[in-house]
Amino acid sequence: MTEMESVDRICEQIRGDGAKEVSSIIDKANRTASEIIAKAEGEAEKVGKRIVEEAAEKGALARKRMLSSVSLEVRRIRLRAREEVVTSVMDKVRAEIDAARKRPDYAKLLAGLLIEALRSLDGEEFVVHADRRDLALLESAAFPAARETMRAEGRQVKTIEGAALPGATAGGVQVGVPGGKVIYDNTFEARMYRFRGEIRAAIFRDIFSSEDKIE
């Protein structure tokens, strides 16, 4: 074998070994790249899933907040509408009260208010304050009826005097004893204030549905 052939053979071996080495490196690089890609895809899937879950949670929370906001707005509108109805009915009640003085049974009504006040007070002498327009009717009808009723109940009324209130009233009476500080206010205005809860309850009972009452 000549020296040239030996050199060629060595070169051929080197080329073969280099090709194998290159092929091995390429295979390893391909495996590494595949592993990196697979890992990246796995991470991307996890991240994507997490993003989707977070988006779903945010969407659910936003929906809950929106529904809550809508519910509060509906409640506010219903409450406002309900109060407008109550106010309208109360205005009608006041209008009826203001017209009570024109009723034919107003004297009987005054007597009933006076008797209710007398039953709540002690003593035998009383002062009845009322709108000056009602003083004559008190003297002629309400006082005699009150005395008769109290007598029937075993109470004696020695004196009962009428006096004008300083201002106008829709009707009714304020009753006290001479020189005393205790006053039983049975004017229409006072009764409206005292029974405002019962009046509202009656309005709710007769006008609103069960759904409207649950607030």
Salt bridges, closest charged atoms under 4 A:
GLU12 OE1 - ARG15 NH2 2.65
GLU73 OE2 - ARG76 NH2 2.49
GLU83 OE2 - ARG200 NH2 2.85
ASP91 OD1 - ARG94 NH1 3.31
ASP105 OD2 - ARG103 NH2 2.86
GLU116 OE1 - ARG191 NH1 3.13
GLU124 OE1 - LYS158 NZ 3.26
ASP131 OD2 - ARG101 NH2 3.95
ASP131 OD2 - ARG133 NH2 2.97
ASP134 OD1 - ARG101 NE 2.86
GLU148 OE1 - ARG151 NH1 2.78
GLU153 OE2 - ARG119 NH2 2.34
ASP206 OD1 - ARG205 NE 3.60
ASP212 OD1 - ARG78 NH2 3.81
GLU215 OE1 - ARG75 NH1 3.41
GLU215 OE2 - ARG78 NH2 3.17
